Amino acid sequence: WLKWAQLGPASAVMANQQATQATKAAGDVPELPEPEFFTVDMKSDMRDFAVEAARKGVIKLNKNEIRQLWEVAEVIKLEMDRQYPGAWHVLVGKSFGAFVTQQANCLIY
């Protein structure tokens, strides 16, 4: 129900696949589809960090460590706040509307 796909350089895709394989080897982690980006206005290292934070949240949801989509958003926000201090707004869900003004180089959708 969370739609993912990757748009970006081939090296980023390969890095994501390697990270996923390493994570799967570490335990019983479900395989997640690749993220789908509609708009990205951030550096690739920040984007990769955001994707990994989202993976952590979805994995926790799949393992029933958390139960609500807002908790997935909280996981992502806390990770982003820790690594990249600032004002992060995180929306997670199947259907929502938003109209936002963002800081330059800090948007991923």
Buried (B, 14 or more C-beta within 10 A) or exposed (E): EBEBEBEBEEEBEEBBEEBBEEBEEEEEBEEBEBBEBEEBEBEEEBBBBBBBBBBBBBBBBEEEEBEEBEBBBBBBBBBBEEEBEEEBEBEBEEEEEEEEEBEEEBBBE
